[in-house]
């Protein structure tokens, strides 16, 4: 995920992912990538919790 989202400001875009049985590791990787960019965890997953 870090490589996939490199150069994309995750605090300024909306990311849509199709989720299946691998949802936990995929979402965790996305959250870590966002946190490494300095994005607050709640902001990173705002669309998944609504």
ABEGO torsion letter per residue (X at the ends): XAAAABGBBAAABBBBBBBBAAAAAAAAAAAAAAAAAGBBAAAAAAAAAX
